[in-house]
Amino acid sequence: MKSATANAAVAAKRKKPRATTAAHDDKRIDIIEHCAGLFDKVGYHGTSMQMLADDVGLGKPSLYHYFRSKTDILYEMHQMHIDVLIQGLAADDEVRQDPAQALEKAAVLALRQIAEHPGYVRAFMDHYRELEGKQRAEMRKRRREYLARITNIVTSGIEAGKFRKVDPDLATLAFLGMCTWAYQWYPRMAAENPPEKMAKSLCEIFLGGLRLA
């Protein structure tokens, strides 16, 4: 008869989460990519787990091995998208040195995501409210972090005398509106206007304004 200690060890072993492999993670990314394509074509509500399983070439039970629900996939898309946006922002010393260049870099990141991952961006923009509970709270926190980082760039430019004295919060919202709303029109222009070129054009308008000096 097993001792209490042995029984506890067996129970702990059973509860230990299974380590994922590179192949497992690669398959998850493949599923997310297929799902992003479906979201872009037929929308979040028009995509079913069965449709996704068929598109990926998996049985439905196998699909649930990787993701418990469509919402979990949506959440993972949100995380991957915001990771790129936040991690790619200019460092603080770069911001202090050239805040205008830092904003242009942020615009390039946003536009590149739109050009290369339109399904991710559409899910991020159109279906944030489909997230619930902890997932929505976490994504709200990360969105606010991104917003604050952009506001810091604008504020740094104002304090350094490189930008006019404007409301930094309003300027941030205007900048992000310019960059993020591009998901509605930029994909069809991306081939002829790569992200770097488009970001420069948009930032020239944003930073210079339309009124003649």
C-alpha positions as CSV (number, residue, x, y, z in Angstrom):
1,M,0.0,0.0,0.0
2,K,1.4,3.4,-1.0
3,S,2.3,5.9,1.7
4,A,0.6,9.3,1.9
5,T,3.8,10.9,0.7
6,A,3.9,8.7,-2.4
7,N,0.2,9.4,-3.1
8,A,0.9,13.1,-2.8
9,A,3.8,12.9,-5.2
10,V,1.7,11.0,-7.8
11,A,-1.1,13.6,-7.5
12,A,1.4,16.4,-7.9
13,K,2.9,14.8,-11.0
14,R,-0.6,14.5,-12.5
15,K,-1.3,18.2,-11.9
16,K,2.0,19.3,-13.4
17,P,1.3,21.0,-16.7
18,R,2.6,19.3,-19.8
19,A,5.6,21.2,-21.3
20,T,4.9,22.4,-24.8
21,T,7.3,21.7,-27.7
22,A,8.4,23.9,-30.5
23,A,6.2,21.9,-32.8
24,H,3.2,22.4,-30.6
25,D,3.9,26.2,-30.5
26,D,4.4,26.3,-34.3
27,K,1.1,24.6,-34.7
28,R,-0.6,27.1,-32.5
29,I,0.8,29.9,-34.6
30,D,-0.4,28.1,-37.8
31,I,-3.9,27.9,-36.3
32,I,-3.8,31.6,-35.4
33,E,-2.7,32.5,-38.9
34,H,-5.5,30.5,-40.5
35,C,-8.0,31.9,-38.0
36,A,-6.9,35.5,-38.7
37,G,-7.5,34.8,-42.4
38,L,-11.0,33.6,-41.7
39,F,-11.7,36.6,-39.4
40,D,-10.6,38.9,-42.2
41,K,-12.8,37.1,-44.8
42,V,-16.0,36.2,-43.0
43,G,-15.6,38.1,-39.7
44,Y,-15.3,36.9,-36.1
45,H,-18.9,35.9,-35.7
46,G,-19.0,34.2,-39.1
47,T,-16.1,31.9,-38.2
48,S,-16.8,28.6,-36.4
49,M,-14.4,26.2,-34.7
50,Q,-15.5,23.6,-37.3
51,M,-14.7,26.0,-40.1
52,L,-11.3,26.7,-38.6
53,A,-10.6,23.0,-38.1
54,D,-11.4,22.3,-41.8
55,D,-9.2,25.2,-42.9
56,V,-6.3,24.1,-40.9
57,G,-6.8,20.4,-41.8
58,L,-7.4,19.2,-38.2
59,G,-10.2,17.3,-36.6
60,K,-12.3,19.4,-34.3
61,P,-11.1,17.5,-31.2
62,S,-7.5,18.1,-32.3
63,L,-8.2,21.8,-32.6
64,Y,-9.5,21.9,-29.1
65,H,-6.2,20.4,-28.0
66,Y,-4.5,23.6,-29.0
67,F,-7.2,26.2,-28.1
68,R,-10.2,25.8,-25.9
69,S,-12.3,28.3,-27.7
70,K,-12.5,30.8,-30.5
71,T,-12.2,33.6,-27.9
72,D,-8.9,32.1,-26.7
73,I,-7.6,32.4,-30.3
74,L,-8.9,36.0,-30.5
75,Y,-7.1,36.8,-27.2
76,E,-3.8,35.3,-28.5
77,M,-4.1,37.5,-31.6
78,H,-4.6,40.6,-29.4
79,Q,-1.5,39.7,-27.4
80,M,0.7,39.1,-30.4
81,H,-0.4,42.3,-32.1
82,I,0.1,44.5,-29.0
83,D,3.5,42.8,-28.3
84,V,4.8,44.0,-31.6
85,L,3.5,47.5,-31.1
86,I,4.9,48.0,-27.6
87,Q,8.2,46.1,-28.0
88,G,9.0,48.0,-31.2
89,L,8.6,51.5,-29.7
90,A,11.7,53.7,-29.4
91,A,13.7,53.5,-26.2
92,D,13.5,56.5,-23.9
93,D,16.9,57.9,-25.0
94,E,15.8,57.7,-28.6
95,V,12.6,59.5,-27.7
96,R,14.4,62.3,-26.0
97,Q,16.8,62.7,-28.9
98,D,14.2,62.8,-31.7
99,P,10.6,62.5,-30.7
100,A,9.4,63.1,-34.3
101,Q,11.5,60.1,-35.4
102,A,10.0,58.1,-32.5
103,L,6.5,58.8,-33.7
104,E,7.4,57.9,-37.2
105,K,8.8,54.6,-36.0
106,A,5.5,53.9,-34.1
107,A,3.6,54.6,-37.3
108,V,5.8,52.2,-39.3
109,L,5.1,49.5,-36.8
110,A,1.3,50.0,-37.0
111,L,1.3,50.1,-40.8
112,R,3.5,47.1,-41.1
113,Q,1.1,45.1,-39.0
114,I,-1.8,46.2,-41.1
115,A,0.1,45.3,-44.3
116,E,1.4,41.9,-43.2
117,H,-1.3,40.8,-40.7
118,P,-4.6,42.4,-41.6
119,G,-6.6,39.7,-39.9
120,Y,-4.8,40.3,-36.6
121,V,-5.4,44.0,-36.8
122,R,-9.1,43.7,-37.8
123,A,-9.6,41.4,-34.9
124,F,-7.8,43.8,-32.6
125,M,-9.8,46.8,-33.8
126,D,-13.3,45.3,-34.3
127,H,-13.5,42.5,-31.7
128,Y,-11.9,43.8,-28.5
129,R,-15.4,43.7,-26.8
130,E,-15.7,40.0,-27.5
131,L,-13.0,39.4,-24.8
132,E,-14.3,38.9,-21.3
133,G,-13.1,38.7,-17.7
134,K,-9.4,38.5,-17.1
135,Q,-8.6,38.5,-20.8
136,R,-10.4,41.8,-21.4
137,A,-8.8,43.3,-18.3
138,E,-5.3,42.3,-19.4
139,M,-5.8,43.6,-22.8
140,R,-7.3,46.9,-21.5
141,K,-4.1,47.2,-19.3
142,R,-1.8,46.6,-22.3
143,R,-3.7,49.0,-24.6
144,R,-3.4,51.7,-21.9
145,E,0.3,51.0,-21.6
146,Y,0.7,51.5,-25.4
147,L,-1.3,54.7,-25.2
148,A,0.8,56.0,-22.4
149,R,4.0,55.2,-24.3
150,I,2.8,57.3,-27.3
151,T,1.7,60.1,-25.0
152,N,5.2,60.1,-23.4
153,I,6.7,60.6,-26.9
154,V,4.4,63.6,-27.6
155,T,5.1,65.1,-24.1
156,S,8.8,64.7,-24.5
157,G,8.7,66.6,-27.8
158,I,6.7,69.4,-26.2
159,E,9.0,69.7,-23.2
160,A,12.1,69.7,-25.4
161,G,10.6,72.6,-27.5
162,K,10.4,70.4,-30.6
163,F,6.6,70.2,-30.7
164,R,4.1,73.0,-30.2
165,K,2.4,73.3,-26.8
166,V,-0.8,71.2,-27.5
167,D,-2.9,68.9,-25.4
168,P,-0.6,65.7,-25.4
169,D,-3.6,63.4,-24.7
170,L,-5.6,64.8,-27.7
171,A,-2.5,64.7,-29.9
172,T,-2.0,61.1,-29.0
173,L,-5.5,60.2,-29.9
174,A,-5.2,62.0,-33.2
175,F,-2.0,60.2,-34.0
176,L,-3.3,56.8,-33.1
177,G,-6.5,57.5,-35.0
178,M,-4.5,58.3,-38.1
179,C,-2.4,55.1,-37.8
180,T,-4.9,52.5,-36.6
181,W,-7.8,53.6,-38.8
182,A,-5.6,52.9,-41.7
183,Y,-6.6,49.2,-41.4
184,Q,-9.7,50.3,-43.3
185,W,-7.8,51.6,-46.4
186,Y,-4.1,50.8,-46.3
187,P,-4.0,47.1,-47.2
188,R,-5.0,47.7,-50.8
189,M,-2.2,50.4,-51.1
190,A,0.5,48.6,-49.2
191,A,2.2,47.0,-52.3
192,E,2.9,50.4,-53.9
193,N,3.3,52.3,-50.6
194,P,5.4,50.2,-48.1
195,P,5.0,51.0,-44.4
196,E,8.1,53.2,-44.2
197,K,7.0,55.4,-47.1
198,M,3.4,55.7,-45.9
199,A,4.5,56.4,-42.4
200,K,6.7,59.2,-43.5
201,S,3.9,60.8,-45.6
202,L,1.4,60.5,-42.8
203,C,3.8,61.9,-40.2
204,E,4.7,64.8,-42.4
205,I,1.1,65.8,-42.5
206,F,0.5,65.1,-38.8
207,L,3.7,66.9,-37.5
208,G,3.6,69.7,-40.0
209,G,-0.1,70.3,-40.2
210,L,-1.9,71.6,-43.3
211,R,-1.9,75.4,-42.6
212,L,0.8,77.4,-44.2
213,A,3.2,79.1,-41.7
